[in-house]
Amino acid sequence: MEKLEYFIRRFLLIIPTFLGITILCFGLIQFVPGGPVEQIIMQMKGVGSGESNKNSSMSSSISFEQRKAIEAHFEFDKPFYKRYFKWLITDKIGMNMLSYKYPNKTAWQLIKERFGVSLIFGITGFILSYIVCIPLGIIKALKHNQKFDLLSSSIIFIGYAIPPFAFGMVLKMFFSGTVEELFDIFPLGGFHSDNFDMLSSFGKVKDIFMHMFLPVLCYIIGNFAVLTLLMKNSLLDEISKDYIRTVIAKGGSFARAVWLHGLRNALVPIATGFGSILTVMFAGSVIIEQVFEIPGMGRLSLEAIVGRDYPVFMAILSLTSLLSLLGNILSDFLYVLIDPRINFQEN
């Protein structure tokens, strides 16, 4: 009953937390220089782009009435609370707002176009990270300070030291025909080939696999060291506890003590990241998607930030914030499934 009350409180806390995040971000973007009003003024002056400190000199030649008309077009002439209420309720957290960069499409239409790509990319990388790192961490714990542990630790730390975007550029150089045509194995970027619709079902799967292999590998590298060492250290900590010695003292084998008792408790810290599966569906990896030119959610969010496309940026932010809050609750729920002894009661 106490756990049920805890989860009810957590769900209820989503509302004020979500409102706090969106109000803060919605307010901040109103004061960021280079917004839609400034961009329209620059276009009227025939300037393609410019620094924010030039805005005042350019707007001096624009009449007061013209500037007010532009502000009214973007509804910047209304009070903050009215604009926020319209964004939250009428525009359904900005999903029905038209994009500044793509005037014929709403924020939701743009998100829907990129959602499938990020869904495949994010879930594949997420699942493979855990499939590889959890068994590797277990083996490293069981072979602690042996040759396999020392050798794998060296490889892990080398991979951890290389930024994912730099690793992706190196992979493109050697395996996408940039350096030597001999290693022209994978495509340079994108999610599928231009003739994708003409391929057979097997050909489509193979084509997506070839396009996804290098970026997913970069995604795994970014989480590889943290997950592996977390799994290893967690299991080592459980193996050293008294209840493992008790199982062995009662005649149980070391393997039985580890696999039936220690492993379950060692998975509790790993469950922290399980909730993030909700956010990887939308967020993607901004830098990796940019390096490999993948038209996913991460790249869309970067384009929205750089282009000051506030409706799209706020729509993505609201979705990722909401899913992140739900993901934290999912992680706590998985805690309970893995170890029912966990008590969330506040002291």
DATA-V540097 format. One line per field, one symbol per residue. ss: DSSP state (H for helix, E for strand, L for the rest). phi: phi as a letter, one per 30 degrees, with the letter a starting at -180 (. if undefined). burial: + if it has 9 or more other ideal C-beta (glycine too) atoms within 8 Angstrom, else -. A space follows every 10 residues. Layout:
ss = ???
phi = ???
burial = ???
//
This chain:
ss = LHHHHHHHHH HHHHHHHHHH HHHHHHHHLL LLLLLHHHHH HHHHLLLLLL LHHHHHHHHL LLLHHHHHHH HHHLLLLLLH HHHHHHHHHH LLLLLLLELL LLLLLEHHHH HHHHHHHHHH HHHHHHHHHH HHHHHHHHHH HHLLLLHHHH HHHHHHHHHH HLLHHHHHHH HHHHHLLLLL HHHLLLLLLL LLLLLHHHLL HHHHHHHHHH HHHHHHHHHH HHHHHHHHHH HHHHHHHHHL LHHHHHHHHL LLLHHHHHHH HHHHHHHHHH HHHHHHHHHH LLLLLHHHHH HLLLLLHHHH HHHHHHLLLH HHHHHHHHHH HHHHHHHHHH HHHHHHHHLL LLLLLLL
phi = .ddddddddd dddddddddd dddddddddd cddidddddd dddddicdaa dddcdddddd dcdddddddd dddcidddee ddddddddcd dhhidcdddd dcdcbddddd dddcdddddd dddddddded dddddddddd ddceiceddd dddddddddd dddedddddd dddccbidcb ddcdccddai caddcedddd dddddddddd dceddddddd edcddddddd dddddddddd dddddddddd jddddddddc bddddddddd dedddddddd dcdicddddd dchcdcdddd dddddddhde eddddddddd dddddddddd ddddedddbd ddccddd
burial = --+--++--+ ---+--++-- +++-+++-++ ----++++++ +++-+----- ----+--++- -+---+++-+ ++---+---- --++++++-- +-++++++++ +----+++-+ +--++-++++ ++++++-+++ -+++-+++++ +-++---+++ -++--++-++ -+-++-++++ ++++++---- --+--+--++ +-+--+--+- ---+--++-+ ++++++++++ +-+++-++++ +++++++++- +--+--++-- -----+++-- ++++++++-+ +-++++++++ ++++++++++ ++++++++++ ++++---+++ ++++++++++ ++++++++++ ++++++-++- -------
//
